[in-house]
Amino acid sequence: VQLQASGGGLVQAGGSLRLSCAASGLTLDYYGIGWFRQAPGKEREWVSEISSSDGSTRYVDSAKGRFTISRDNAKNTLYLQMKSLKPEDTAVYYCTTSSGLRGQGTLVTVSS
């Protein structure tokens, strides 16, 4: 059972990235799932989540209007589309399920 995050990289401010989180050994649509991030020297920060029941989404205020969380149950994959990226978005991004399973992170670096 694991979550495999990918899609991070180096991007200039104002750019976009799409993170993916592929699940194996579990069926993602049974769980609420989401993303959190941790910047160097900072506390972990919850970013976004999507409900398993009705697909409703929630975002941290700093991500509203810029990030979009989605899930493809057929591919058993969670996504985070990020646009208008800012240097303060620089962090390791992790996907996690409502059951507490967490994947390895993917690093997003936004240069100014």
Protein Blocks (a to p, Z undefined) as FASTA:
>chain_A
ZZddehiacddehiacddddddehiafklpccddddddehiacddfbdcdfklopacddf
klgokaccdddfklopacdddehiafklgccdddddfkopacddddddddZZ
